[in-house]
Amino acid sequence: MSISIAIETALQDDVRGLVAQLNDHLLPLSPPEFQFKMTVEQMAGADTSVFVARDAAGRPVGMGALKVHSAALGEVKRMFTLPEIRGQRVGSALLAAIVALAQEKHLSMLMLETGTGPGFDGAHRLYSRSGFVARGPFLDYPGSAWSAFFEMSLSVPQPA
């Protein structure tokens, strides 16, 4: 599948639609109080960069975001690919774009929270395959059986 990935605003109608599909997908997988969603308005904040994957026809088929919490810490948020394109490495390409931007911003650590259970097996494989390792809760996330946490230490390029 030919895709393009670019930083876009989450406030576009088709990206809002993708966020709505992600929210619908997550709804049956864990209790609402353990779904730490960002709204499209939050995703449009200055601290967040939203990557959108589009197919050759320009249809959004996946997304992911980098939220910067501090000069050192970034968080991967809102990773999602349409069910019909899963397995075609779109999620890997989105995650690679997020990691690259985090490195450009000289962040030293990327973290993420995701769900647990069979509905999240693919996400866990993606994060592990991409170099993330399991860790405990971070920031204000509560520890629970509904959440899994991952981190990736980034090598920060030294100034020349």
Disulfide bonds with the S-S distance in Angstrom:
none
